[in-house]
Amino acid sequence: MPQPTYHIVVFGATSFVGQILSRYLLQRHGVGGQVNWALAGRSRSKLQQLQAELGHGADKIPLIIADADDENALRAMCASTNVIVSTVGPYALYGSPLVKVCAELGTDYCDLTGEVQWISRMITEHEATAQKSGARIVHCCGFDSVPSELGVHFLQQRAQEQFGQPCSSVKLRVKSMRGAASGGTVASILNVVQESIHDPAVRKLMSNPFAICPTGSGVRQPNVIFAEFDEDARSWVAPFVMSGINTRVVHRSNALANHAYGADFCYDEAVMTGTGLKGRLTAAAIATGLGGFLAAAALPPTKYLLERFVVPKPGEGPSPKAQEQGNYDFRFYGKTAMGQTITVKVTGDRDPGYGSTAKILGEAAFCLAMETPKTTVKGGFWTPATIFGERLTTRLQKHAGLTFEVIGG
């Protein structure tokens, strides 16, 4: 095959997150510099409009026209680049042909999906092909699930340094999070609910914390499903809506790393709601509200009302000012089998689902294209922690507004 023209192609550049990602790449790398990149989508007019909105120099960014279901166009696009970074979701509806083509051609790929059932299907259908072609497929390179993934990875590295062994249990507690719900994320959740209703195999898979692990099941996992008091966090906690994907990715990382965290590793996530009666009532309200939302999403009449009047639609999102005012603060509490403890703090400086996700995804794409040679990392389906590790942690702290630090024992 001819040498690719581009290092990175942003597919779905005119989507809401795609636009933010494109702006970030332009600010970070410019045009005609070290990174040769292009914008791709199904509409030339919308891509040209994006160029105009991006401002000075953007008119020189190459454009590629390709539709998510046009395999010939996808093949031409993938053959032109080293890495495809896709923002076209829900991925279970629109993402499968692109993963198939990347796996066949040996083109590296990353995205920001949080759809466990789809990831499982892609691994089953295309991992052997990707291993043969050399394509590195890296899902979950946004807020789902890099802060969780790399937070655990960072904690375990520090535990090895301090204690000479990993933590056998880690729990993430969301101390604070400010940001608007992502229309794309909501659409993905609604689609997962519908798949679970109509397919018992999907329901079973979604309840399995080891659903995307190559080695199958492990020890029974903790799971916060209602209000409970956490002694380590000294706070009442409630279910965290993203734990269903984040925990699965962390367990896959452990499995891919030959159980570097231990064969009996336990991990769970929850939201801190404070102390006292107020904290307890808030936790109960969050748990009840989340359960009510999922129940409403399962019934056609209430699902219609949610989509029509309540949740943001794909392509919708907060203003640039609101994105800049967003932030999040995660706390990780780790404990070794010997009872030694370590606490890690991970923060992000933008709206989680938009501003921060776009920066994380941009740095992941750069790592994949420029800092992860095919001679050192073979083809297959990787997680951010197992393919990038410290390289991405360093880049996120230097360029993307994230911090990782040990704050206690």
C-alpha positions in Angstrom: 0.0 0.0 0.0 1.2 3.6 -0.6 2.6 5.6 2.3 -0.3 7.4 4.1 -0.6 11.1 3.5 -1.8 12.0 7.0 -0.8 11.3 10.6 -4.4 11.8 11.9 -7.8 12.1 10.3 -10.7 13.4 12.4 -13.8 11.5 11.2 -17.1 13.1 12.2 -15.4 16.5 12.4 -18.6 18.4 12.2 -20.2 16.7 15.2 -20.3 18.7 18.4 -17.3 17.0 20.0 -15.6 16.8 16.6 -15.7 20.5 16.2 -14.2 21.0 19.6 -11.5 18.4 18.9 -10.7 20.0 15.5 -10.3 23.4 17.2 -8.0 21.8 19.8 -5.8 20.1 17.2 -5.6 23.4 15.2 -4.5 25.3 18.4 -2.0 22.5 19.4 -0.5 21.6 16.0 -1.5 24.2 13.5 -1.4 23.3 9.8 1.6 22.0 7.9 3.7 21.4 11.0 4.9 18.3 12.7 1.4 16.7 12.6 -0.2 16.4 9.2 -4.0 16.0 9.8 -7.3 16.3 8.0 -11.0 16.7 8.6 -13.5 14.1 7.4 -17.2 13.8 7.3 -20.1 13.1 5.0 -20.9 16.7 4.0 -18.4 18.9 2.1 -20.4 22.0 2.8 -20.5 21.4 6.6 -16.8 20.7 6.6 -16.2 24.0 4.8 -18.4 25.8 7.2 -16.3 24.3 10.1 -13.1 25.5 8.4 -14.6 29.0 8.3 -15.6 28.9 12.0 -12.2 27.6 13.0 -10.6 30.7 11.7 -7.1 31.7 10.5 -5.3 28.8 8.7 -8.1 26.4 8.8 -8.8 26.8 5.1 -5.6 24.9 4.5 -6.7 21.8 6.5 -7.5 19.0 3.9 -11.0 17.7 3.7 -12.1 14.1 3.1 -15.7 13.2 2.2 -16.8 9.8 3.6 -20.1 8.5 5.0 -20.2 6.1 7.9 -21.9 3.4 5.9 -20.0 3.8 2.6 -17.3 1.2 2.9 -15.5 2.2 -0.3 -15.1 5.8 0.9 -14.0 4.6 4.4 -11.4 2.4 2.8 -10.0 5.3 0.8 -10.0 7.5 3.9 -8.3 4.9 6.1 -5.7 4.2 3.5 -4.7 7.8 3.5 -3.8 8.1 7.2 -2.0 6.4 10.1 -4.7 7.1 12.7 -8.5 7.6 12.5 -10.0 9.4 15.4 -13.8 8.9 15.3 -16.5 11.0 17.0 -19.4 9.4 15.1 -21.8 8.0 17.7 -23.8 6.3 18.9 -21.1 3.8 17.8 -23.4 0.8 17.9 -25.5 2.5 15.2 -22.9 4.1 13.1 -19.4 3.0 14.1 -19.0 -0.7 13.1 -18.1 -0.4 9.4 -15.2 1.9 10.2 -13.7 -0.4 12.8 -14.0 -3.3 10.3 -12.1 -1.3 7.7 -9.4 -0.2 10.0 -8.9 -3.7 11.3 -8.6 -5.0 7.7 -6.3 -2.3 6.4 -4.0 -2.0 9.5 -5.0 1.6 10.2 -4.8 2.6 13.8 -8.1 3.9 15.4 -9.3 5.6 18.6 -12.7 6.9 19.7 -14.7 8.1 22.7 -17.3 5.4 23.0 -18.7 4.2 26.2 -20.9 1.4 24.7 -19.8 -1.9 26.3 -22.1 -4.1 24.2 -20.6 -2.6 21.0 -17.0 -2.8 22.2 -17.6 -6.5 23.0 -19.0 -7.1 19.5 -16.1 -5.3 17.8 -13.5 -7.4 19.8 -15.3 -10.6 18.9 -15.6 -9.8 15.2 -12.3 -8.0 14.5 -9.6 -8.6 17.0 -8.0 -11.5 15.1 -8.0 -9.4 11.9 -6.5 -6.4 13.7 -3.8 -8.6 15.2 -2.9 -9.9 11.8 -2.9 -6.5 10.0 -1.2 -4.6 12.9 -4.2 -2.2 13.5 -4.3 -0.9 17.1 -7.9 -0.2 18.0 -8.3 1.9 21.2 -11.8 2.6 22.4 -12.9 4.8 25.3 -10.3 7.6 24.8 -12.5 10.4 26.3 -14.0 11.1 29.7 -15.2 7.5 29.2 -12.8 6.2 30.4 -9.4 7.9 30.6 -9.6 9.7 34.0 -10.7 6.4 35.6 -8.3 4.2 33.6 -5.2 6.4 34.0 -6.2 7.3 37.6 -6.1 3.6 38.6 -2.9 3.1 36.5 -1.2 6.1 38.2 -2.3 4.8 41.7 -1.0 1.3 41.0 2.4 2.6 39.9 2.7 4.7 43.0 1.6 1.7 45.1 4.3 -0.5 43.5 6.9 2.2 44.3 5.8 2.7 47.9 4.8 -0.8 48.9 6.3 -3.1 46.4 2.9 -4.5 45.5 -0.3 -3.3 43.8 -3.5 -2.4 45.6 -5.9 -5.4 45.6 -8.8 -3.0 45.8 -9.4 0.5 44.4 -12.5 2.6 44.4 -13.1 5.9 42.6 -15.3 8.5 44.3 -16.5 11.5 42.3 -15.9 14.4 44.7 -17.2 17.0 42.3 -18.2 17.3 38.7 -19.6 20.3 36.8 -20.8 20.0 33.3 -23.7 19.5 31.0 -24.9 16.1 29.9 -23.6 15.0 26.5 -26.2 14.5 23.8 -24.1 11.8 22.2 -23.6 10.0 25.6 -27.4 10.2 26.3 -28.2 8.8 22.9 -25.7 5.9 23.5 -27.3 5.2 26.9 -30.8 5.1 25.4 -29.6 2.8 22.7 -28.0 0.4 25.2 -31.2 0.3 27.2 -33.2 -0.6 24.0 -30.7 -3.3 23.0 -30.9 -4.8 26.6 -34.7 -4.9 26.4 -34.7 -6.8 23.1 -31.7 -9.0 23.5 -31.2 -11.2 26.7 -27.5 -11.7 25.7 -26.9 -7.9 25.9 -28.7 -7.8 29.3 -26.4 -10.5 30.6 -23.3 -8.9 29.2 -24.2 -5.5 30.6 -24.4 -7.0 34.1 -21.0 -8.6 33.9 -18.1 -6.5 35.2 -15.7 -8.6 33.1 -17.7 -8.3 29.9 -14.8 -7.2 27.7 -12.0 -9.1 29.5 -10.2 -11.7 27.4 -9.8 -14.0 30.4 -13.5 -14.1 31.4 -14.8 -13.8 35.0 -13.0 -12.8 38.2 -13.9 -12.3 41.8 -17.2 -10.8 42.8 -17.1 -7.0 42.5 -18.5 -4.3 44.8 -21.2 -2.2 43.2 -22.9 0.9 44.7 -26.6 0.6 43.7 -28.2 2.9 46.3 -27.2 5.3 49.1 -24.5 4.0 51.4 -21.9 5.5 53.7 -18.2 5.1 52.6 -15.8 5.2 55.5 -12.7 5.8 53.4 -14.3 8.8 51.6 -16.1 9.9 54.8 -19.1 10.6 52.8 -22.4 9.2 51.7 -22.2 7.9 48.1 -24.6 7.2 45.2 -24.3 5.3 41.9 -22.1 6.9 39.3 -23.7 6.8 35.8 -20.4 6.1 34.0 -19.3 3.2 36.3 -21.0 0.7 33.9 -18.3 1.4 31.3 -15.4 2.6 33.4 -15.2 -0.5 35.6 -15.3 -2.8 32.6 -12.4 -0.9 30.9 -10.3 -0.9 34.1 -10.8 -4.7 34.4 -9.8 -5.2 30.8 -6.6 -3.3 31.4 -5.8 -5.5 34.3 -6.4 -8.6 32.2 -4.4 -7.4 29.2 -1.5 -6.6 31.6 -1.4 -10.2 32.9 -3.3 -9.1 36.0 -0.8 -6.6 37.1 -3.3 -5.4 39.7 -3.9 -8.9 40.9 -6.1 -11.8 39.9 -8.5 -10.9 42.8 -8.5 -7.1 42.0 -11.7 -5.2 43.0 -12.8 -1.9 41.6 -16.0 0.2 41.9 -17.1 3.8 41.3 -19.6 6.1 43.1 -20.5 9.8 43.6 -19.8 11.5 46.9 -22.8 13.4 48.3 -21.6 14.6 51.7 -22.1 13.8 55.3 -25.1 13.8 57.6 -28.8 13.6 56.7 -28.4 15.9 53.7 -25.7 13.7 52.2 -27.8 10.6 52.7 -30.9 12.1 51.2 -28.9 13.5 48.2 -27.4 10.0 47.6 -30.9 8.4 47.8 -32.3 11.1 45.4 -29.5 10.4 42.9 -30.0 6.7 43.0 -33.7 7.0 42.7 -33.4 9.5 39.8 -31.0 7.3 37.9 -33.2 4.3 38.3 -36.2 6.3 37.2 -34.4 7.6 34.1 -33.4 4.1 33.1 -36.9 2.8 33.6 -38.3 5.7 31.6 -35.8 5.0 28.8 -37.1 1.4 28.6 -40.7 2.3 27.8 -41.5 3.7 24.3 -43.9 6.5 25.5 -41.6 7.8 28.3 -38.5 7.3 26.1 -40.2 9.5 23.5 -40.9 12.2 26.1 -37.3 12.1 27.3 -35.9 12.5 23.8 -38.4 15.2 22.9 -38.4 17.4 26.1 -35.7 16.4 28.6 -32.4 15.1 27.3 -30.0 16.9 24.9 -30.0 15.6 21.3 -26.8 14.4 19.6 -25.1 17.4 18.2 -26.3 19.7 21.0 -24.1 20.9 23.8 -23.1 23.8 26.1 -21.7 27.1 25.0 -17.9 27.6 24.9 -18.1 29.6 28.1 -20.0 26.8 29.9 -17.5 24.3 28.7 -14.6 26.4 30.1 -16.4 26.7 33.5 -16.8 22.9 33.8 -14.5 20.7 35.9 -14.2 17.5 37.8 -12.4 16.1 40.8 -12.0 12.3 41.3 -10.6 10.6 44.3 -9.1 7.1 44.2 -8.8 5.1 47.4 -6.4 2.1 47.2 -5.6 -0.7 49.6 -3.1 -3.5 49.3 -3.7 -7.1 50.5 -1.5 -6.1 53.5 -3.7 -3.2 54.5 -1.5 -0.4 53.2 -3.4 2.5 51.8 -2.9 5.3 49.2 -5.2 8.1 48.0 -4.9 9.7 44.6 -6.6 12.8 43.2 -7.3 13.3 39.5 -8.8 16.6 38.2 -9.9 18.1 34.9 -10.3 21.7 34.0 -13.2 21.7 31.5 -16.7 20.3 31.0 -16.1 16.5 31.2 -18.2 15.4 28.2 -17.1 18.1 25.8 -14.1 20.4 26.6 -12.1 17.8 28.6 -13.1 14.9 26.4 -11.9 16.7 23.2 -8.5 17.5 24.7 -8.1 13.9 26.1 -9.0 12.4 22.7 -6.7 14.8 20.8 -3.7 13.8 23.0 -4.6 10.1 22.7 -4.7 10.4 18.9 -1.3 12.1 19.0 0.2 9.4 21.2 -1.1 6.7 18.8 0.1 8.4 15.7 3.5 9.9 16.8 4.6 8.1 20.0 3.5 4.4 19.6 5.5 2.7 16.9 4.0 -0.5 15.4 7.4 -2.1 16.0 6.9 -1.8 19.7 3.1 -2.3 20.1 1.3 -5.0 18.1 -2.1 -4.9 16.5 -5.2 -5.7 18.5 -7.8 -4.1 20.8 -6.1 -2.1 23.5 -7.2 0.2 26.4 -5.7 3.6 27.0 -3.8 2.4 30.0 -2.2 -0.6 28.3 -1.2 1.1 25.1 -0.3 4.6 26.3 0.2 4.5 30.1 2.6 7.1 31.4 3.0 8.8 28.0 -0.6 9.8 27.9 -0.7 10.8 31.6 2.3 13.1 31.0 0.7 14.6 27.9 -2.6 15.2 29.6 -0.9 17.0 32.5 1.2 19.1 30.2 -1.4 20.0 27.5 -4.9 19.0 28.5 -5.6 20.5 31.9 -5.6 17.2 33.9 -3.7 16.6 37.1 -2.6 13.4 38.8 -1.3 13.4 42.4 -0.9 11.4 45.5 -2.7 13.2 48.4 -2.6 10.6 51.2 -1.8 7.2 52.5 
